[in-house]
Amino acid sequence: MSWPGEIPAKTIPMDSILLLEQSLNGLQLGMMLFLLASGLTLTFGIMGIINLAHGVTYMLGAYIAATVMAATSSFLLAVLAGDGFCRHFGTHDGVYHFEAPL
């Protein structure tokens, strides 16, 4: 049922080319995630140390950089503030490092 003045929606059928493209996109994403996971597994396995705070440190550094950028409109100052935060809080030995159970 259509309303007066309503433009009917076009239905685009999925043809074989679109199905092939989307299948290849899914395969590419899966391969990329596999490479990322295997790289992290190899890195942490060889080091024997699992550092779970890398992501948190980077996220907080980016948040600080975005806050400084919004407050001062200076990209250079924002980069220096985010980098300084990551360098200060990311290099204290023993604070963020957890021994891997081997």
Residue, then its C-alpha position, 0 to 999 in steps of 0.5 A: m500500500s502506498w500513500p499519496g505522493e509517496i515515491p515507491a522504493k526501488t528494489i535492487p536485485m542481488d546479481s552474481i557480481l554483487l554477491l561475488e564482490q561482497s564475498l571477496n570483501g568478507l574474505q579480505l576482512g577475514m584474512m586481515l583479521f587473521l594476520l593481525a591476530s597471528g602477529l599479536t600471538l607471535t609477538f606476545g608469545i616470543m616476548g613472554i609478556i602480555n601488555l594489555a594496556h597498549g590500547v588504553t594508553y593509545m585511546l587516552g592519548a588520543y582523547i587528550a590530544a582531541t581535548v587539547m585540539a578543541a581547546t587550543s585549535s593547535f594541532l602541534l600542541a595536541v600532538l605533543a600533549g597526546d604523545g607526552f601522555c603516552r610516553h609518560f604513562g606507557t613507559h613505567d616498567g612494571v605498571y602495565h606489564f603482566e607476565a604471561p602464564l607459560 
